[in-house]
Amino acid sequence: MITLNNLESYCFKDLNYTFYSKYNYAIIGEIGCGKSTLAKIMSNISSSINGSIQSNLKIGYVMQNPQNQFIFEYVYEDLIFGLENILSDKNEIIHKLINVTKFLGISELLERKISTLSGGEQQLIAICSMILMEYEVLILDEVTSMLDPISKDSLINNLISYAKSNNIMFIFITHDNNIMTKCDKIIKLENNKLIEIKKKELDVTLNYINKSLQINCDTLKEFEQWMLQ
């Protein structure tokens, strides 16, 4: 269980909510509402201005940009580095690495240079790295944004299945309707509150968010054109 008590950052204030381990969550909301900021605070990457988080669970965070998580040149080096921090037996490290990479369908990437991977492949490696670290909670920030629709659907199905069978809580930060519908709970960050959205209300909520996204995209295009003048 993770309980947020009057959490405050530059994006929100007095945020209160309790996440229960038996559920997987999708956090949705408009651009700039503080979803990624909340994820970083919950995983102890950033600090809140005020408030507290009560939890005895080990929380990991898969960043929106996977390149921010890599240290080494080759995939296997990066994955083994994390495992060596929690396991001492070499055979156990190799066994775990083989099992998780096979589960995610990325075994053939182990000897590749990270710089040669596509964005989607890098996202898979970042996810693999966090799963290997045996976190009890994983917060995944737009982790399918660079994947094609078939790979995206397969990954989400596998992750939800993995979560159920290994008692892991996944919290997805997303705008993807497919991810939302596969999670147990959908919560929207809006006006300093995390509000649970019933699935029958999802279409209305998504239409509102998509309009907001379109407005932001149009504004950015206008700005880019102005800069080029």
Phi, psi and omega in degrees: 000139176235122180244124176265126182241107175050044184288137182225137172219189177289346181264332185208168177213157178052044181273126181230132177189154175236124175263131181255139188297337183282355183244156165252142189239150167242124176258124181238170179156168182291160175300132177086004182280347175112016183298310181292324177299316177300317180300317181292324178291316181296328181265009174068023174277323176238165179251149174276159176287316178215170178091182183211164175236126178254118178189144173250018182267149177275116188248128176247161184224123173263115188287158179298321176257105186298334182298337180289348183260351186269145181241319189258175184279319184255152182301310184297326179297316182293319181288319181292325180304315179294318181296323181295342178278344182239345180231144180252337182276121184298319180296322179294321178299312181296316181300315181292319180298316180296316183296313185287320179293325177293318179301320181273356178071034183236020182303324183288352181267352189303323184263009179277151170286137182300327181293342181266355183279151173288168178301318180295320178295321177296322177297320179295321179294319179297318177297315180302315180303317181287322177297319179299331183281000174058045174289149177274337176227132175237124175260120185246114188262100179050047189281355179249010188296336182254007181264151174286161186305320181292314179296321179298312182296318179296317181298312182297317177301317180294319181293317179297318178297317180296319180299315182295319185279344182242011178055046176251140173266123173257132175241110182265126169265119193202161167243008187271118182299324181297319178294316181303313185291341180267352178273156180287323183229138174244123180233140183250129175271114184203133176051048176065023179225149169257110187251127177288131180253125175287146186299331178288343178266357189297318183301317180296316180296316181296320178301320180294315181293318180298322176297320179296317178298319180295319178299316180295319179296317180297319180296318179296320179297318179297320181294317179299318180295321179296320181294330183277350182289000000 
